[in-house]
Each structure stands twice: as C-alpha cells, then as structure tokens.
C-alpha cells in the first residue's frame, strides 16, 4: 500500500485507511490496541492527535517515514511534507 503524502486533516478524515493499517499492525505485533477507540470513524483522528509520538515507515531497504502524528512532528521539529 502506498501512503498519501497529504497531511491528515478533517478534509481527508485524518487518513482512515492509513491509520487503520497502522493500528492493525500495532495490534498484530504487540498484541494490544494502540489507542482505545469507541468509534471506528474517529480512530484516525485520535491517532493523529494522540498524546504520544507515532511514526510509520515503508519497507524499503533504507526505510522512509510515511506517517507521523502531530506529537511526532513536534518532537522531531518537523512539519508534514
């Protein structure tokens, strides 16, 4: 799957497909949910606005970050794109 290069926002529902992949992978590898979501439709927004840093990368030989939530952007002092 190719991740969008557009910053998550209300305009794109905070990238629910990409967020779902991240959340599913977290659950699969760690055996517990990354976030407690009461409504599936807001899980992507909850992930993007979470109080912890979260990044995801592709599977290339030299991995490239393809997702960073707002906290990760602040921690690394970087902006989307």
DSSP file (Angstrom, degrees, kcal/mol; ACC not computed):
  #  RESIDUE AA STRUCTURE BP1 BP2  ACC     N-H-->O    O-->H-N    N-H-->O    O-->H-N    TCO  KAPPA ALPHA  PHI   PSI    X-CA   Y-CA   Z-CA
    1    1 A X              0   0    0      0, 0.0     2,-0.5     0, 0.0     0, 0.0   0.000 360.0 360.0 360.0 138.1    0.0    0.0    0.0
    2    2 A X        -     0   0    0     56,-0.0     2,-0.2    64,-0.0    16,-0.0  -0.836 360.0-135.0 -96.4 129.7    1.2    3.5   -0.8
    3    3 A X        -     0   0    0     -2,-0.5     2,-0.1     1,-0.1    64,-0.0  -0.594  23.3-108.8 -84.9 146.2    0.7    6.1    1.8
    4    4 A X        -     0   0    0     -2,-0.2     4,-0.1     1,-0.1    -1,-0.1  -0.379  12.4-145.2 -68.0 148.4   -0.7    9.5    0.9
    5    5 A X  S    S+     0   0    0      2,-0.1     2,-0.4    -2,-0.1    -1,-0.1   0.286  70.9 103.8 -95.8   8.8    1.7   12.5    1.1
    6    6 A X  S    S-     0   0    0      1,-0.1    -2,-0.1     6,-0.0     2,-0.1  -0.755  81.2-108.7 -94.9 137.1   -1.1   14.8    2.2
    7    7 A X        -     0   0    0     -2,-0.4     7,-0.1     1,-0.1     5,-0.1  -0.373  39.2-103.6 -63.3 135.9   -1.2   15.7    5.9
    8    8 A X        +     0   0    0      6,-0.2     2,-0.3    -4,-0.1    -1,-0.1  -0.356  62.1 139.4 -58.5 137.8   -4.1   14.1    7.9
    9    9 A X    > > -     0   0    0     -3,-0.1     5,-3.0     1,-0.0     3,-0.9  -0.946  69.3 -81.4-164.0 179.1   -6.9   16.6    8.5
   10   10 A X  G > 5S+     0   0    0     -2,-0.3     3,-1.0     1,-0.2    -2,-0.1   0.806 121.4  66.9 -63.8 -27.4  -10.7   16.9    8.5
   11   11 A X  G 3 5S+     0   0    0      1,-0.3    -1,-0.2     2,-0.1    -3,-0.1   0.814 114.8  26.8 -64.2 -30.1  -10.5   17.3    4.7
   12   12 A X  G X>5S-     0   0    0     -3,-0.9     3,-1.6    -5,-0.1     4,-0.5   0.064 113.6-108.4-119.9  23.8   -9.4   13.7    4.3
   13   13 A X  T <45S-     0   0    0     -3,-1.0    -3,-0.2     1,-0.3    32,-0.2   0.783  71.1 -67.1  54.6  30.7  -10.9   12.3    7.5
   14   14 A X  T 34<S-     0   0    0     -5,-3.0    -1,-0.3     1,-0.2     5,-0.2   0.797  86.5 -71.0  61.3  31.9   -7.4   12.0    9.0
   15   15 A X  T <>  -     0   0    0     -3,-1.6     4,-2.7    -6,-0.3     5,-0.2   0.954  62.4-173.5  55.4  65.2   -6.4    9.3    6.5
   16   16 A X  H  X S+     0   0    0     -4,-0.5     4,-2.3     1,-0.2     5,-0.1   0.808  78.6  53.2 -63.3 -32.2   -8.5    6.4    7.9
   17   17 A X  H  > S+     0   0    0      2,-0.2     4,-1.9     1,-0.2    -1,-0.2   0.953 113.9  41.9 -67.9 -48.1   -7.1    3.8    5.6
   18   18 A X  H  > S+     0   0    0      2,-0.2     4,-2.1     1,-0.2    -2,-0.2   0.913 115.8  49.7 -64.2 -43.7   -3.5    4.6    6.5
   19   19 A X  H  X S+     0   0    0     -4,-2.7     4,-2.9     1,-0.2     5,-0.2   0.898 108.6  53.7 -62.4 -40.4   -4.4    4.9   10.2
   20   20 A X  H  X S+     0   0    0     -4,-2.3     4,-2.7    -5,-0.2    -1,-0.2   0.896 107.4  50.2 -61.2 -41.0   -6.2    1.6   10.1
   21   21 A X  H  X S+     0   0    0     -4,-1.9     4,-2.4     2,-0.2    -1,-0.2   0.917 112.3  47.5 -63.1 -43.3   -3.2   -0.1    8.7
   22   22 A X  H  X S+     0   0    0     -4,-2.1     4,-2.4     2,-0.2    -2,-0.2   0.936 114.2  46.4 -62.8 -46.9   -1.0    1.4   11.5
   23   23 A X  H  X S+     0   0    0     -4,-2.9     4,-2.3     1,-0.2    11,-0.2   0.896 113.0  49.3 -65.1 -40.6   -3.5    0.4   14.2
   24   24 A X  H  X S+     0   0    0     -4,-2.7     4,-2.5    -5,-0.2    -1,-0.2   0.905 111.5  49.4 -64.3 -41.8   -3.9   -3.1   12.8
   25   25 A X  H  X S+     0   0    0     -4,-2.4     4,-2.7     2,-0.2     5,-0.3   0.915 110.4  50.3 -64.2 -43.0   -0.1   -3.6   12.6
   26   26 A X  H  X S+     0   0    0     -4,-2.4     4,-2.6     1,-0.2     6,-0.5   0.941 112.6  46.7 -59.1 -48.4    0.3   -2.4   16.2
   27   27 A X  H  X S+     0   0    0     -4,-2.3     4,-1.6     1,-0.2    -2,-0.2   0.906 113.7  49.5 -60.1 -43.3   -2.4   -4.8   17.4
   28   28 A X  H  < S+     0   0    0     -4,-2.5    -2,-0.2     1,-0.2    -1,-0.2   0.936 119.4  34.1 -63.7 -48.7   -0.8   -7.7   15.4
   29   29 A X  H  < S+     0   0    0     -4,-2.7    -2,-0.2     1,-0.2    -1,-0.2   0.789 129.2  32.4 -83.6 -28.3    2.8   -7.2   16.6
   30   30 A X  H  < S-     0   0    0     -4,-2.6    -3,-0.2    -5,-0.3    -2,-0.2   0.561  95.2-131.1-106.6 -10.6    2.2   -6.0   20.2
   31   31 A X  S  < S+     0   0    0     -4,-1.6     2,-0.3    -5,-0.4    -4,-0.2   0.680  77.8  76.4  72.2  17.3   -1.0   -7.9   20.9
   32   32 A X  S    S-     0   0    0     -6,-0.5    -2,-0.2    -5,-0.1    -1,-0.2  -0.981  87.9 -89.9-151.8 158.1   -2.8   -4.9   22.3
   33   33 A X        -     0   0    0     -2,-0.3     3,-0.1     1,-0.1    -9,-0.1  -0.402  20.2-144.3 -72.5 148.3   -4.5   -1.8   20.9
   34   34 A X  S    S+     0   0    0      1,-0.2     2,-0.3   -11,-0.2    -1,-0.1   0.873  86.7  10.1 -74.7 -40.5   -2.5    1.3   20.3
   35   35 A X  S    S-     0   0    0    -12,-0.1     2,-0.9    15,-0.0    -1,-0.2  -0.949  76.1-118.8-135.9 156.0   -5.5    3.5   21.2
   36   36 A X        -     0   0    0     -2,-0.3     2,-0.5    -3,-0.1     0, 0.0  -0.861  37.7-174.9 -96.8 106.1   -8.9    2.9   22.8
   37   37 A X        -     0   0    0     -2,-0.9     3,-0.1     1,-0.1     6,-0.1  -0.887  22.1-172.9-107.3 127.9  -11.4    4.0   20.2
   38   38 A X  S    S+     0   0    0     -2,-0.5     2,-0.4     1,-0.2    -1,-0.1   0.736  82.8  37.0 -86.8 -24.3  -15.1    4.0   20.9
   39   39 A X  S >  S-     0   0    0      1,-0.1     3,-1.5     0, 0.0     4,-0.4  -0.989  70.2-148.6-131.1 124.1  -16.0    4.9   17.3
   40   40 A X  G >  S+     0   0    0     -2,-0.4     3,-1.2     1,-0.3     4,-0.5   0.837  95.9  64.0 -58.6 -34.0  -14.1    3.5   14.4
   41   41 A X  G 3  S+     0   0    0      1,-0.3    -1,-0.3     2,-0.1     4,-0.2   0.714 107.1  41.5 -69.2 -17.9  -14.7    6.6   12.3
   42   42 A X  G <> S+     0   0    0     -3,-1.5     4,-2.6     1,-0.1    -1,-0.3   0.376  85.4  95.9-107.8   6.0  -12.7    8.8   14.7
   43   43 A X  H <> S+     0   0    0     -3,-1.2     4,-2.4    -4,-0.4     5,-0.2   0.888  83.5  53.6 -60.6 -39.4   -9.8    6.4   15.3
   44   44 A X  H  > S+     0   0    0     -4,-0.5     4,-2.2     2,-0.2    -1,-0.2   0.906 111.2  45.0 -63.9 -41.6   -7.7    8.1   12.6
   45   45 A X  H  > S+     0   0    0     -4,-0.2     4,-2.3     2,-0.2    -2,-0.2   0.906 111.8  52.4 -67.9 -41.2   -8.2   11.5   14.2
   46   46 A X  H  < S+     0   0    0     -4,-2.6     4,-0.2     1,-0.2    -2,-0.2   0.894 110.5  48.8 -60.7 -39.6   -7.5   10.0   17.7
   47   47 A X  H >< S+     0   0    0     -4,-2.4     3,-1.0     1,-0.2    -2,-0.2   0.924 112.0  47.8 -65.9 -45.1   -4.2    8.5   16.3
   48   48 A X  H 3< S+     0   0    0     -4,-2.2    22,-2.2     1,-0.2    23,-0.4   0.854 119.6  38.7 -65.6 -34.5   -3.1   11.8   14.7
   49   49 A X  T 3< S+     0   0    0     -4,-2.3    -1,-0.2    20,-0.1    -2,-0.2   0.238  87.0 138.1-100.6  13.0   -3.9   13.8   17.8
   50   50 A X    <   -     0   0    0     -3,-1.0    21,-0.4    -4,-0.2     4,-0.1  -0.158  63.3-121.1 -59.8 152.4   -2.6   11.2   20.3
   51   51 A X  S    S+     0   0    0      2,-0.1     2,-0.3    19,-0.1    -1,-0.1   0.191  92.7  66.0 -82.7  19.0   -0.5   12.4   23.3
   52   52 A X  S    S-     0   0    0      2,-0.0    19,-0.3     0, 0.0    20,-0.3  -0.958  90.9-102.6-135.4 155.5    2.4   10.2   22.2
   53   53 A X        +     0   0    0     -2,-0.3     2,-0.4    18,-0.2    -2,-0.1  -0.601  39.6 177.6 -79.8 135.6    4.7   10.3   19.2
   54   54 A X        +     0   0    0     -2,-0.3    15,-2.4    -6,-0.1     2,-0.3  -0.984   3.9 172.9-141.2 127.3    3.9    7.7   16.5
   55   55 A X  E     -A   68   0A   0     -2,-0.4     2,-0.3    13,-0.2    13,-0.2  -0.923  11.3-161.3-128.2 157.0    5.7    7.3   13.2
   56   56 A X  E     -A   67   0A   0     11,-2.1    10,-2.9    -2,-0.3    11,-1.5  -0.979   7.9-163.8-134.9 149.1    5.4    4.6   10.5
   57   57 A X  E     -A   65   0A   0     -2,-0.3     8,-0.2     8,-0.3     6,-0.1  -0.874  20.8-109.2-130.9 164.5    7.8    3.8    7.7
   58   58 A X        -     0   0    0      6,-2.1    -1,-0.1    -2,-0.3     5,-0.1  -0.098  33.2-109.7 -80.1-173.6    7.8    1.8    4.4
   59   59 A X        +     0   0    0      4,-0.1     4,-0.1     3,-0.1    -1,-0.1   0.103  69.2 129.2-109.2  22.0    9.5   -1.5    3.9
   60   60 A X  S    S-     0   0    0      2,-0.1     3,-0.5     4,-0.1    -3,-0.0  -0.249  76.1-102.8 -71.1 165.6   12.3   -0.3    1.6
   61   61 A X  S    S+     0   0    0      1,-0.3     2,-0.6     2,-0.1    -1,-0.1   0.848 125.0  35.6 -57.9 -35.5   16.0   -1.3    2.3
   62   62 A X  S    S-     0   0    0      2,-0.0    -1,-0.3     0, 0.0    -2,-0.1  -0.822 104.6-136.3-116.6  86.9   16.5    2.3    3.6
   63   63 A X        -     0   0    0     -2,-0.6     2,-0.4    -3,-0.5    -4,-0.1  -0.039  14.5-154.6 -55.0 142.6   13.1    2.9    5.2
   64   64 A X        -     0   0    0      0, 0.0    -6,-2.1     0, 0.0     2,-0.2  -0.959  23.3-113.3-117.1 132.4   11.4    6.2    4.7
   65   65 A X  E     +A   57   0A   0     -2,-0.4    -8,-0.3    -8,-0.2     3,-0.1  -0.456  34.2 175.0 -63.9 133.0    8.9    7.6    7.2
   66   66 A X  E     +     0   0A   0    -10,-2.9     2,-0.3     1,-0.3    -9,-0.2   0.450  64.4  30.7-117.3  -7.4    5.4    7.7    5.6
   67   67 A X  E     +A   56   0A   0    -11,-1.5   -11,-2.1   -64,-0.0     2,-0.3  -0.976  52.6 170.8-153.7 137.2    3.4    8.8    8.6
   68   68 A X  E     -A   55   0A   0     -2,-0.3   -13,-0.2   -13,-0.2   -15,-0.0  -0.938  25.7-137.9-145.1 124.2    4.0   11.0   11.7
   69   69 A X     >  -     0   0    0    -15,-2.4     4,-2.2    -2,-0.3     5,-0.2  -0.208  38.7 -91.9 -74.2 175.6    1.3   12.1   14.0
   70   70 A X  H  > S+     0   0    0    -22,-2.2     4,-2.0     1,-0.2     5,-0.2   0.880 125.8  51.7 -58.3 -42.3    1.2   15.6   15.4
   71   71 A X  H  > S+     0   0    0    -23,-0.4     4,-2.8   -21,-0.4   -18,-0.2   0.909 109.2  50.5 -63.4 -41.7    3.2   14.8   18.5
   72   72 A X  H  > S+     0   0    0    -20,-0.3     4,-2.6   -18,-0.2    -1,-0.2   0.895 108.3  52.8 -62.5 -40.2    5.9   13.1   16.5
   73   73 A X  H  <>S+     0   0    0     -4,-2.2     5,-2.6     1,-0.2     4,-0.3   0.904 111.8  46.0 -61.9 -40.0    6.1   16.2   14.2
   74   74 A X  H ><5S+     0   0    0     -4,-2.0     3,-0.8     3,-0.2    -2,-0.2   0.925 112.1  50.3 -67.7 -44.0    6.5   18.4   17.3
   75   75 A X  H 3<5S+     0   0    0     -4,-2.8    -2,-0.2     1,-0.3    -1,-0.2   0.916 117.8  38.7 -60.5 -44.6    9.2   16.1   18.9
   76   76 A X  T 3<5S-     0   0    0     -4,-2.6    -1,-0.3    -5,-0.2    -2,-0.2   0.416 107.5-127.1 -87.5   2.5   11.2   16.0   15.7
   77   77 A X  T < 5 +     0   0    0     -3,-0.8     2,-0.3    -4,-0.3    -3,-0.2   0.909  66.8 126.9  51.2  48.8   10.5   19.7   15.0
   78   78 A X      < -     0   0    0     -5,-2.6     2,-0.3    -6,-0.2    -1,-0.2  -0.913  51.3-138.5-131.5 157.8    9.3   18.9   11.5
   79   79 A X        -     0   0    0     -2,-0.3     2,-0.0    -3,-0.1    -9,-0.0  -0.785  39.2 -83.5-112.6 160.6    6.2   19.6    9.5
   80   80 A X              0   0    0     -2,-0.3   -73,-0.1     1,-0.2    -1,-0.1  -0.337 360.0 360.0 -61.6 139.1    4.3   17.3    7.2
   81   81 A X              0   0    0    -75,-0.1    -1,-0.2    -3,-0.0   -76,-0.0   0.453 360.0 360.0  85.4 360.0    5.6   17.1    3.7
